Amino acid sequence: MLVLGLAASFAPAMFRPADEWPAIHDWLTGDAPQPQELKEQLSDQVPDQVRRIRAGFDTLNEQLRAARAEVLVMLASDDGRVFTGVQVPQFCTYLGEEIWGSTRYAELGETAEDDIVRLPCAPQVASFVQRELVDHGIDMSYSQVLRPLGQPEFGTSAPFVAPAPLLLAGLDIPVIPIYVNCRVAPSPSGHRCYAFGTALADILDERTERIAVFASGGLSHDHHGPRAGWVDPPLDEWLLDQVARGRGANLGRLFDVESDSVRGGVAEARLWAIVAAACEAQGSKAKVVDYVPSYAAATGIGFAYWPLDAESV
């Protein structure tokens, strides 16, 4: 049964101390022109933003505890570590016993073994979810063995493993990783992702395990892109308002028009649409925890959860 929905933005700096943010910012933005707000944030606001990020994950962790979740479905987009241009599935379930990856980046001169995160998986539940998603008309791929093609020694995509020490602190919950293509065109439409979430809710309703769903990605950013360093607070706030009002289906409209502004991190709104759909199918609306338009992290950082009456689901 579905007992909880969770979502958090993803950016490399979010999981690092304040003194590492400037170097990460330079790596993400390159030569792109930077907004005026950046100077003030780097000098004055980063420690407070670090605190708010920790507080956001603390709240999500508390919700997982309160929901007594036994399995966590993790939704994220591959960052190029696992899939290359040879094959990029739209949706892919990982069916292995364990998933692992590094929170470090070769581009920053770091080595993979500096920080490896290993997460136990729930392969039996994952196999059930995979089969049923196909039966619901979703074009699924699957992987039983983690063989990263981009950077083999770094393991799976960072959005799966970097949040885990904060999100799952003190908890022993196996995960079901599902990759959603938000990086390589063409990506699944927002409407298709909302339908995916609705199907997922129907499937999880058949299980006896208490299952939570977590989206790791977004909000607005364009790391390494032509608008690197850009943050779009009006767009982020609109997205958060829609899920708070139970109107997650409107997120699908973001991708009805082809535009640079819905690429990069905004493309990961697909992940939020999936979680919103799954929880809205159970009558839940999101509780927005916090939003930080962080020019220092080059990302709009948001946290939300969807409470469900776990006893009646």
ABEGO torsion letter per residue (X at the ends): XBABBBBBBBBAAAABBAAAAAAAAAAAAEABBBBAAAAAAAAAAAAAAAAAAAAAAAAAAAAAAAAGBABBBBBBBBAGAABBAABBBABBBBABABBBBBABBAAAGBBAAABBBBBBBBAAAAAAAAAAAAAAGBBBBBBABBBBAABAAAEBBAAAAAAAAAAABGBBBBBBBBBBBAABOBBBBAAAAAAAAAAAAAAAAABABBBBBBBBEOBBBBBGBAABGBBBAAAAAAAAAAAAAGAAAAAAAAAABBBAAABEAAAAAAAAAAAAAAAAAAGBBBBBABBBBBAAAGBBBBBBBBBBBAAAX
